[in-house]
């Protein structure tokens, strides 16, 4: 029985997972919710999907699907993004865990290794349209070597939203470089590694869907559709492969960072907003304007960025999937 007077016992509540295994062979899908505890669309959609699997509305015929409605119990209980720190950063096996997220991360890493494909469900704090993050092109480089780019991109494009974005680790490397220039505490390149990066490291593939604003009830509907589409795309259920609604592929290639107290976003930008070349994006504390060097798109604008954090990310239109 949990000792309610022991905060560590409460914080380290077990991860709950539910698995449905088909009677025919197929891929093993893992679906995660609430990696960030204040993002409730994932738990809501996953619990609905579990009930529909039990009722036969989503009957698993091939392979398997494992649902983890709440991947970060402490943060979810607190209704905060983090428990002790961001679970979706520096994710890897840690023989000597130092905090709650390290302990949860060890369990998540074991789950990721046991699966072939990942769908990680998120939402964001501001306004904007839903989108999907996917990974790099096939490569043997040091940052994120990968060999399943085509199948991952196809998976991402069929999750039900029209915009898919790549380039996360490239952007994170830029952020690390600026922090070093500002002589802020150094970050390891591993700091940018989260659930999808670990899944690719293990030889699988995956996508993160950002379902819209935290407080928008429609986000849970976007998340549920993504789960159903993932099951159909992988042929785990008897359903037509969903048609891709994809309209935009964006290469996230720049990050604008708060370098001094007073640096701030300029304008009422939302995630996914198109930006014309020369448009003001941010204003430095000294009055200098940061403008878009090319036409592109705003991603994750923040009005609360502290020194060394991203004011926003920026991306450009890509023809990557047309070249595939």
N, C-alpha and C positions, 0 to 999 in steps of 0.2 A: 504494500500500500504506500502511495506517495506521501511523504512527510511534507505537509503544507507549510511547515515552519522552516524548511530547508530550501532556500532559493535554488541551489544547484540541482536538487532533485527535480524541481519543477521545470527548470530551464532545460534539463537533459531528458525531457520526455521522449519516448521512442518515436521513431519515424513509422508512420502507418503506410503500408502499401497494399494494393489489391491487384492480383494478377488473374487474367483470363487467358487460358491456353487453348488454342484450336487443336483439332484432331488431325490436321494435316500440317506438313512442314511449311515454314515461312519465316520471315524476319521477326526479330524481337524488338518491339517498340517500347520505349520508356517515355512517359508523360509526366512532367514535373509542374507543380504549382507552388506559389508562395515561396520561391527562393528568396524573394524580398517580402517581408511579412505584411506590408501594407498594400500589397497587390492582390486583391481578393477575387479577381475574375477567374484566375486559374483554379483555386479550390472550388468555387461555385460551379464552374463548367465541368470539372473533373468528377465531382460528386454526382452531377446529373448524368454524365457519361457512364459511370459505374452502375447506376440504377438502370440505365438503358441496356447495358450489357447483360445485367442480370435478367432483365425482362425480355431479352431477345430482340430488342429494337436495333441494337448494334451487336449482332451475333458474331462472335469471333470464330471463324472457320479455319484459319491458317495462322501459323506462327503464334505469337503471344503479344499481349500488351500488359504492361505494369503501370499502374497509376499511383503516383505519390501526391495526394492533394495538397499537403503542407510539407514542403521540404525544409523549412526553417521554423520549427515550433516556437522557439523563444520569441523571435521577431513577430510571428503571427499572433501569439498571445498578447504581446505588448502593443500590437497594431503599429509597429514601426518598421522602417525599411530594413534595419539591421538589428541583430541581437547584441553581440559584442563588436562585430565588424561586418563588412559586406561579404556575404557568402559567395557571391559571384565574382570574386577576385581571388587571385592566388590559390586557385582550387587544385590541389593535388594531395596525394597520400602523405600524411604527416605522422610518423611513428611516435612523436612526442607532441601531442596536441596541446596548444596553449590556451585556447578559448572555446566557446560554444561552437562557433562556426568551423573550427578545426575538427571538432569531434563529429559534427554533422557531416562535414566534408569527407571524412574518411568513409562514412557509410554511403554517401552519394557516389564516391569514386568506385566503390565496390559494385554498386548498382549499374553504373555506367559501363564498367568493364563487362558486365554480364548481358549487355544488350547491343544491338546493331545500329539502332536509329533512335534519336532523341527529338522530342518536341518539348521545348521549355516555354511556358506561358507566362508573360509579363504584361504590365501596363505602365504608363508614365504619368508624371505629376502634372504636366501642362496640358494644353489642348493640342489637337492634331489628329491626323488620320492614322489608322492602324497600318503597320508595316511588318515585314519579316526581315530579320538578320540571317544571312547565310555566310559561308566561308570563302576561302581564297580559291583561286584557280589551282589546278594541279601544279605542284612544284616540289623541289627537293631542297629548298632553302632552309636557313636556320630558324626563321621566325615561326612558321607553321607549315611544315611539310605535309602534303596532302595528295591523295590519289583518287578521290571519289567526287570530284567537283561537279561532273555532269549530273550524276544521280542526285546529289544533294541539292543542286540548283533546281532540278525538276521537282523534287519534293517541296522545296520552299515555295515555288511558283504555284503549287496546287493547294495551298493551305487556305485560300479564300480571300486574300487581300491583294489589291492591285500594285502595291509597291514593295519591292524587295531591295535590300541594301547589303553591301559588303564592304570590308575594309577596316573592321574594328581594331585588329591588332596593329595595323599600320598607324592608325590614329593614336593608339595608346603609346606607341614608340615615340611619336612626336611629343606627346604630353610629357613623357619621361625626360626627353632631351631638354625641353623648356624648363622643367623643374630643376634639372642639373645646372642649367645656365643661371637660374635664379638662386642657386645654392640652397635649395630646399631639400629636406630629407630625401635621399635617393630611393627610387622604386626599382624593383627588379622587373625585367620583361615579363616574368611569371605573374606579376601583379595583374596583368590584363587577361589572364586565363580564367575562364569560367566554365560552365557546364558544357557548352558546345565545343570549346577548345579542348577540354579533356576528352570528350567523346571522339574527336578527330585524332587526338594523340593515341587513343586506344585502337584505332583502325576503323571506327565507325563513322557515321556522319549525323548531322542534326541541324536544327534551325530553332531560332528564338523568335516567337511572335510577340510583338508589342501590340496589344489589343485595343489601345486607346487610353483615354484618361482613367485614372484610378476610380473616380466617382461616377463615371458614366455607366449606367446599367447595361448599355449596349455592348460593353466590353466583354461581358460574360457570354453573350451570344456569339461574338466574334471568336472567342476562345472555344466554345462548343463546336462551332462549324469547323474550326481548324482541327479539332480532335477527330471529328467524323471524316473530314477530308483526308487526314493522315491515314486513318484505318483503311479507307477506300483506295488511296494511292498505293499503299503497300499490299493491297489485296488481302488484308486480314479479314475483311468482311466481304460478303457478296454484294458488290455495288459497282456501278460504273466508275471508272477513274474520273475524278472531277476535272472539269475544264478549267484551265488556268485563266484567271481574270487579270493577269499581269499587264500593266500598262507602262510601268517605269522600273528600270534597274538603275540603282544609284551606287556609284563608287564613292564611299566616304573617304576623302583624301586630305582633309585639313581639319585641325582643331584650333579654335581661338581660345586662348587661356587667360585667365585673370592673373596679371603679372604684378599688380599693385592695388592697394586699397583704393577703391573708387572706380576701378575698371568695371564697366557694366554693359549690358546688352543695350543696343540702340534700336528702338522700334518694337512693335508688338508682334514678334515672330512666333510662329507655331511650328511644331515638327511637321516636315513635309512641304512647307511653304517654298514656292519658287522664288529665286532671287536673281535679279538682273545684274550683269557685270557693272561694277561701280557703285552698287547700292551700299549704303552704310549698314554695318552689322553690329558693331560695338564701338564704344567710345572709351578711350584711355583716360585715366585720372588727370593727365596733363592736357586734355582736350583733343588729342589726336584721334582722328576717326579711323577705324578699321573698316575697309570696304571689301566687297567681294571682288576678287581678282578676275573671276570668270562667272558666267551664268551658272547657277546651280540650285542647291536646296539646303535649307536649314534643318538640322537634326538636333534634338535634345537641347533647345535653348534654356538657359538657366538665369534667373534673376537673383539667385542666392549664391552664386559662385564665389568661393573664397580664393585667396592667393594660391596659385598652383592647381586650381580646378578649371574645368572647361566652362567657358561662357556659352559656347555652343560648338557643335560639330558642323562641318560643311561637306557637301558631296556634289558630284557632277554626274550628268547623265552618262550611262555606259551602254555600249552595244555588245557587252560580254555574252549574253545568252543568244544573240543573233549570230555570233561568231562560233558558238558551240556546235 
